[in-house]
C-alpha cells in the first residue's frame, strides 16, 4: 500500500514539473467551471442564448448600441435552479435603437439602422414601472460581436462550451465501459472469445470514424443525446485494444498465478488484480479520446447532424458563418474555431503530460 502511494506521489510530482500539462489542467478546470455556470457569466441569460435582434447582425467584437429592454409581461413560473442552469425561458425583449424621446406618458424611439427620422415607434409607458427610462434604456456592449441573427456571440460561446464537455465526458465514459469490458475478457480468456472480439474490433476500426458516427446518428435520429451515444460507440475500439494488450501481458504474472492458486474467480482476478494495473495507459488514451470526441462533435454539428438549433454548438457556429470569411467578417467563424482548437490542444497536452508522468520505465 505504501509502495502504491509512493508511486502515485512520484507520478504527481513528475506531472507538476510539466509546465504545459499543469497549464492545460487548470485551463480545462476553468472551462469546466465556466461551462457548468455558463448562464451566470453569459450576458444573454435567455435559454440557449437565443435572443435575436436582426438589426445588429454580424457586428464586430466590442460593438456597443443603445437598447430598450421591454419586460416580458407573459412570464410563467420557472424555478431559480432551472433559470440558473438551463436559462431564462421568459426573457425580456431587447430593441436596439438609435435615439429616443419622451413626451408625457409616451416613449418615441427610432430603431437601429433606420435612417428616416420620421419612422418612429411609439411605446405607452403607463403599463410599465415609473423608473422604466432609467432602468430599461441603456448601452449594451457585445464583447465578441453578434452572429448573423443578431445574437450575442460571447453568450453562445460560453453555453456552447457545455456541448463540447458533455459530449467528451459521456462519450469517453461509454467508450471506457465497452472498451474495458471487451478488452479485458478478450485478453484474459483468449481463444474463440479473443478471436470474436478482435473480429468485431477490426470491423469497427475499418469503417471511417466520421462515416460510422453519421450512420449511427442517422439511425438514432438527430439530437443532443444521440451524438453522445454515436461518438461513444465509435471510440471504444482503441480502449479495447490497449486493455487487451495490457491484460495479455499481465495474466501470466506471478500475482495472477497466486490469485488463481488461492481459488479466486476469474471475474475477481480481472477486476481486483489486473484492471488496476492497466489504468495508466487507459487514462492517457481517455484524454486523447476526449479531444477526439470534441472534434467529432464539431464535425457533426458542422454537417448539420449534431446538436440541433437553437442549441449553441461551436461546430454549428462555424457552419453558419464560414461564408462570412470572404465577406470581411472572418471573426464569426474564427472565434468558435479558436475555442475548439484551444480545448482540443489542452486535452492533448494534458494527455502527453500524463503519459510522461505515468511512464513506469522512467
C-alpha positions as CSV (number, residue, x, y, z in Angstrom):
1,X,0.0,0.0,0.0
2,X,2.8,2.4,0.9
3,X,4.6,1.5,-2.4
4,X,1.5,2.2,-4.3
5,X,1.0,5.6,-2.6
6,X,4.7,6.5,-3.2
7,X,4.4,5.7,-6.9
8,X,1.3,7.9,-7.1
9,X,3.2,10.7,-5.3
10,X,6.1,10.3,-7.7
11,X,3.8,10.5,-10.7
12,X,2.1,13.6,-9.3
13,X,5.4,15.3,-8.7
14,X,6.5,14.5,-12.2
15,X,3.2,15.8,-13.6
16,X,3.7,19.1,-11.6
17,X,7.0,19.6,-13.3
18,X,5.4,19.6,-16.7
19,X,4.5,23.3,-17.3
20,X,2.2,22.8,-20.3
21,X,0.5,19.9,-18.6
22,X,-0.3,22.0,-15.5
23,X,-1.4,25.0,-17.5
24,X,-3.6,22.7,-19.6
25,X,-5.1,21.1,-16.5
26,X,-6.1,24.5,-15.0
27,X,-7.4,25.7,-18.3
28,X,-9.6,22.6,-18.6
29,X,-10.8,23.1,-15.0
30,X,-11.6,26.8,-15.7
31,X,-13.5,25.8,-18.9
32,X,-15.4,23.2,-17.0
33,X,-16.4,25.7,-14.3
34,X,-17.5,28.3,-16.9
35,X,-19.4,25.6,-18.8
36,X,-21.4,24.5,-15.7
37,X,-22.2,28.0,-14.6
38,X,-22.4,29.5,-18.1
39,X,-25.7,31.3,-17.5
40,X,-24.2,33.2,-14.6
41,X,-21.5,34.6,-16.9
42,X,-23.4,34.9,-20.2
43,X,-24.6,38.5,-20.9
44,X,-27.6,36.9,-22.6
45,X,-29.1,34.6,-20.0
46,X,-32.1,33.5,-22.1
47,X,-32.5,29.8,-22.9
48,X,-29.7,28.8,-25.3
49,X,-28.7,32.5,-25.6
50,X,-31.2,32.8,-28.4
51,X,-32.3,36.5,-28.0
52,X,-32.2,37.9,-31.6
53,X,-32.0,41.4,-32.9
54,X,-31.6,41.2,-36.7
55,X,-30.9,44.9,-37.0
56,X,-27.5,44.4,-35.3
57,X,-26.4,41.2,-37.1
58,X,-22.8,40.4,-37.8
59,X,-21.3,43.2,-35.7
60,X,-17.6,43.2,-34.8
61,X,-16.3,42.5,-31.3
62,X,-16.7,45.4,-28.9
63,X,-19.8,46.7,-30.7
64,X,-22.0,48.9,-28.5
65,X,-25.5,50.1,-29.1
66,X,-28.3,51.7,-27.1
67,X,-31.1,49.4,-26.3
68,X,-34.6,49.3,-24.8
69,X,-35.3,46.3,-22.7
70,X,-39.0,45.5,-22.7
71,X,-40.1,43.4,-19.8
72,X,-41.9,40.2,-20.7
73,X,-45.5,40.6,-19.5
74,X,-46.3,37.0,-20.1
75,X,-43.9,35.4,-17.7
76,X,-44.7,32.0,-16.4
77,X,-43.3,30.2,-13.4
78,X,-39.7,29.0,-13.5
79,X,-37.7,27.9,-10.6
80,X,-34.4,29.7,-9.7
81,X,-32.4,26.4,-10.2
82,X,-33.9,26.0,-13.7
83,X,-33.3,29.6,-14.7
84,X,-29.7,29.5,-13.4
85,X,-28.6,26.3,-15.1
86,X,-31.0,26.0,-18.1
87,X,-31.5,29.6,-19.0
88,X,-34.5,32.0,-18.7
89,X,-37.5,30.6,-20.6
90,X,-39.2,34.0,-20.5
91,X,-36.5,36.6,-21.4
92,X,-37.1,40.3,-21.9
93,X,-37.1,41.7,-25.4
94,X,-34.1,43.8,-26.5
95,X,-34.7,46.5,-29.0
96,X,-31.6,48.3,-30.4
97,X,-32.3,52.0,-31.0
98,X,-30.6,55.0,-32.5
99,X,-32.4,57.6,-30.4
100,X,-35.4,58.2,-28.2
101,X,-37.5,61.0,-26.7
102,X,-40.2,61.1,-24.1
103,X,-43.5,63.1,-24.4
104,X,-45.7,62.7,-21.4
105,X,-46.5,59.0,-20.9
106,X,-45.2,58.1,-24.3
107,X,-41.8,57.0,-25.5
108,X,-40.8,57.6,-29.1
109,X,-37.8,55.7,-30.4
110,X,-36.1,55.1,-33.7
111,X,-34.9,51.5,-34.5
112,X,-31.2,50.9,-35.1
113,X,-30.4,51.0,-38.8
114,X,-33.4,53.1,-39.8
115,X,-32.2,56.3,-41.3
116,X,-35.5,58.1,-41.8
117,X,-36.2,60.2,-38.6
118,X,-39.9,60.2,-39.4
119,X,-40.2,56.5,-38.9
120,X,-40.5,56.4,-35.1
121,X,-42.1,53.8,-32.9
122,X,-44.4,54.6,-30.0
123,X,-44.5,53.0,-26.6
124,X,-47.0,53.6,-23.9
125,X,-45.2,53.9,-20.5
126,X,-48.3,53.6,-18.4
127,X,-48.1,49.8,-18.3
128,X,-44.5,49.8,-17.1
129,X,-42.8,50.9,-13.9
130,X,-42.3,54.7,-13.3
131,X,-38.5,54.2,-13.4
132,X,-38.6,52.5,-16.8
133,X,-36.5,55.1,-18.6
134,X,-33.6,54.9,-16.1
135,X,-33.6,51.1,-15.7
136,X,-34.6,49.8,-19.1
137,X,-32.8,52.1,-21.5
138,X,-29.0,51.6,-21.5
139,X,-26.0,50.9,-23.7
140,X,-25.2,47.3,-24.3
141,X,-21.8,46.1,-25.4
142,X,-21.2,42.8,-27.3
143,X,-17.7,41.9,-26.4
144,X,-17.3,39.2,-29.1
145,X,-19.8,40.8,-31.5
146,X,-23.0,39.3,-32.8
147,X,-23.8,36.4,-35.2
148,X,-25.8,36.6,-38.3
149,X,-29.1,36.6,-36.3
150,X,-28.0,39.4,-34.0
151,X,-27.4,37.1,-31.0
152,X,-24.6,37.7,-28.5
153,X,-21.6,35.6,-29.7
154,X,-20.0,35.6,-26.3
155,X,-23.0,34.0,-24.7
156,X,-23.3,31.5,-27.4
157,X,-19.7,30.6,-27.0
158,X,-20.0,30.1,-23.2
159,X,-23.1,27.9,-23.4
160,X,-21.7,26.0,-26.4
161,X,-18.8,25.0,-24.1
162,X,-21.3,22.8,-22.3
163,X,-21.9,20.8,-25.5
164,X,-18.2,20.1,-26.0
165,X,-17.7,19.0,-22.4
166,X,-20.9,16.9,-22.3
167,X,-20.0,15.0,-25.5
168,X,-16.5,14.5,-24.2
169,X,-17.4,13.2,-20.8
170,X,-20.3,10.9,-21.8
171,X,-18.8,9.5,-25.0
172,X,-15.5,8.8,-23.1
173,X,-17.5,7.1,-20.3
174,X,-19.3,4.9,-22.9
175,X,-16.0,4.1,-24.6
176,X,-14.4,3.1,-21.3
177,X,-17.3,0.8,-20.3
178,X,-17.3,-1.0,-23.7
179,X,-13.5,-0.9,-24.2
180,X,-12.5,-2.2,-20.8
181,X,-15.1,-4.9,-20.8
182,X,-14.3,-6.3,-24.3
183,X,-10.6,-5.7,-23.9
184,X,-10.3,-7.5,-20.5
185,X,-12.3,-10.6,-21.5
186,X,-10.5,-10.8,-24.8
187,X,-7.1,-10.6,-23.3
188,X,-7.8,-12.8,-20.3
189,X,-9.7,-15.7,-21.8
190,X,-8.1,-15.7,-25.3
191,X,-9.2,-18.4,-27.8
192,X,-12.5,-18.1,-29.5
193,X,-13.6,-15.2,-27.3
194,X,-10.4,-13.2,-28.3
195,X,-11.0,-14.1,-32.0
196,X,-14.6,-12.9,-31.9
197,X,-13.8,-9.6,-30.0
198,X,-10.8,-8.9,-32.4
199,X,-13.1,-9.5,-35.4
200,X,-15.6,-7.0,-34.0
201,X,-12.8,-4.5,-33.3
202,X,-11.2,-4.9,-36.7
203,X,-14.6,-4.5,-38.5
204,X,-15.4,-1.4,-36.4
205,X,-12.0,0.1,-37.0
206,X,-12.1,-0.5,-40.7
207,X,-15.0,1.9,-41.1
208,X,-14.0,5.6,-41.2
209,X,-14.9,7.2,-37.8
210,X,-16.9,10.1,-39.2
211,X,-18.9,7.8,-41.5
212,X,-19.7,5.4,-38.7
213,X,-20.8,8.3,-36.5
214,X,-23.0,9.6,-39.2
215,X,-24.6,6.2,-39.8
216,X,-25.3,5.7,-36.0
217,X,-26.6,9.3,-35.7
218,X,-29.0,8.8,-38.6
219,X,-30.2,5.5,-37.2
220,X,-30.8,7.0,-33.7
221,X,-32.0,10.4,-35.0
222,X,-30.7,13.9,-34.9
223,X,-30.3,15.4,-31.4
224,X,-28.2,16.1,-28.4
225,X,-28.2,12.7,-26.7
226,X,-27.8,10.8,-29.9
227,X,-24.5,12.5,-30.5
228,X,-23.2,11.2,-27.2
229,X,-24.1,7.6,-27.9
230,X,-22.8,7.7,-31.5
231,X,-19.4,9.2,-30.6
232,X,-19.0,6.8,-27.6
233,X,-19.8,3.7,-29.8
234,X,-17.0,4.6,-32.2
235,X,-14.3,5.3,-29.7
236,X,-14.3,2.1,-27.6
237,X,-12.1,0.1,-30.0
238,X,-8.9,2.0,-29.2
239,X,-9.5,1.4,-25.5
240,X,-10.3,-2.3,-26.1
241,X,-7.0,-2.9,-28.0
242,X,-4.9,-1.2,-25.3
243,X,-6.6,-3.0,-22.4
244,X,-6.4,-6.3,-24.3
245,X,-2.6,-6.0,-24.8
246,X,-2.1,-5.0,-21.2
247,X,-4.2,-7.9,-19.9
248,X,-2.4,-10.4,-22.1
249,X,0.9,-9.3,-20.7
250,X,-0.3,-9.4,-17.1
251,X,-2.3,-12.6,-17.0
252,X,0.9,-14.7,-16.8
253,X,2.3,-12.6,-13.9
254,X,3.1,-14.2,-10.5
255,X,0.4,-12.3,-8.6
256,X,-2.3,-13.6,-11.1
257,X,-1.0,-17.1,-10.7
258,X,-1.1,-16.7,-6.9
259,X,-4.7,-15.5,-7.1
260,X,-5.7,-18.5,-9.1
261,X,-3.9,-20.8,-6.6
262,X,-6.0,-19.2,-3.8
263,X,-9.1,-20.1,-5.7
264,X,-10.3,-16.6,-6.7
265,X,-12.8,-16.5,-9.5
266,X,-11.8,-15.1,-12.9
267,X,-14.1,-12.1,-12.5
268,X,-12.4,-11.1,-9.2
269,X,-8.9,-11.6,-10.7
270,X,-9.7,-9.3,-13.6
271,X,-11.5,-6.6,-11.6
272,X,-9.4,-6.6,-8.4
273,X,-5.9,-7.5,-9.6
274,X,-5.5,-6.9,-13.3
275,X,-7.5,-3.8,-14.2
276,X,-5.9,-1.6,-11.5
277,X,-2.6,-2.2,-13.2
278,X,-3.8,-1.1,-16.7
279,X,-5.4,2.2,-15.6
280,X,-2.3,4.3,-16.5
281,X,-2.5,3.8,-20.3
282,X,-6.3,3.9,-20.2
283,X,-6.2,7.3,-18.5
284,X,-3.8,8.6,-21.2
285,X,-5.9,7.3,-24.1
286,X,-9.0,8.7,-22.4
287,X,-7.5,12.2,-22.6
288,X,-6.8,11.8,-26.3
289,X,-10.3,10.4,-26.8
290,X,-11.8,13.4,-25.1
291,X,-10.1,15.7,-27.6
292,X,-11.2,13.4,-30.5
293,X,-14.8,13.5,-29.2
294,X,-14.8,17.3,-29.3
295,X,-13.6,17.3,-32.8
296,X,-16.1,14.7,-34.0
297,X,-19.0,16.6,-32.3
298,X,-17.9,19.8,-34.0
299,X,-17.7,18.0,-37.4
300,X,-21.2,16.5,-36.9
301,X,-22.6,19.9,-36.0
302,X,-20.9,21.4,-39.0
303,X,-22.6,18.9,-41.2
304,X,-25.9,19.6,-39.5
305,X,-26.5,16.2,-37.8
306,X,-25.1,17.1,-34.4
307,X,-26.8,19.4,-31.8
308,X,-29.8,21.0,-33.4
309,X,-30.7,24.7,-33.4
310,X,-31.2,26.7,-31.3
311,X,-28.8,24.8,-29.1
312,X,-25.4,26.5,-29.4
313,X,-22.6,24.4,-30.7
314,X,-19.2,25.6,-31.8
315,X,-19.2,23.4,-34.9
316,X,-22.7,24.7,-35.9
317,X,-21.4,28.3,-35.3
318,X,-18.6,27.7,-37.8
319,X,-21.1,26.2,-40.3
320,X,-23.4,29.3,-40.0
321,X,-20.6,31.8,-40.6
322,X,-17.8,30.2,-42.7
323,X,-19.2,32.0,-45.8
324,X,-18.5,35.3,-43.9
325,X,-14.8,34.7,-44.2
326,X,-14.8,36.1,-47.8
327,X,-17.1,39.0,-46.7
328,X,-14.6,40.5,-44.4
329,X,-16.1,39.1,-41.2
330,X,-13.9,36.1,-40.7
331,X,-14.1,36.5,-36.9
332,X,-17.6,35.0,-36.8
333,X,-16.0,31.6,-37.8
334,X,-12.6,32.1,-36.3
335,X,-13.8,32.7,-32.7
336,X,-15.5,29.3,-32.4
337,X,-12.7,27.7,-34.3
338,X,-10.2,29.1,-31.8
339,X,-12.4,27.7,-29.0
340,X,-12.3,24.2,-30.5
341,X,-8.6,24.4,-31.1
342,X,-7.7,25.6,-27.6
343,X,-9.8,23.0,-25.8
344,X,-8.5,20.1,-28.0
345,X,-4.9,21.3,-27.6
346,X,-5.3,21.4,-23.8
347,X,-6.5,17.8,-23.7
348,X,-3.7,16.6,-26.0
349,X,-1.1,18.4,-23.8
350,X,-2.5,17.0,-20.6
351,X,-2.5,13.6,-22.3
352,X,1.2,13.9,-23.1
353,X,1.9,15.1,-19.6
354,X,0.0,12.1,-18.1
355,X,1.9,9.7,-20.4
356,X,5.2,11.0,-19.2
357,X,4.2,11.1,-15.5
358,X,2.8,7.5,-15.6
359,X,5.6,6.0,-17.6
360,X,6.8,3.1,-15.5
361,X,10.1,2.7,-17.3
362,X,11.2,6.3,-16.4
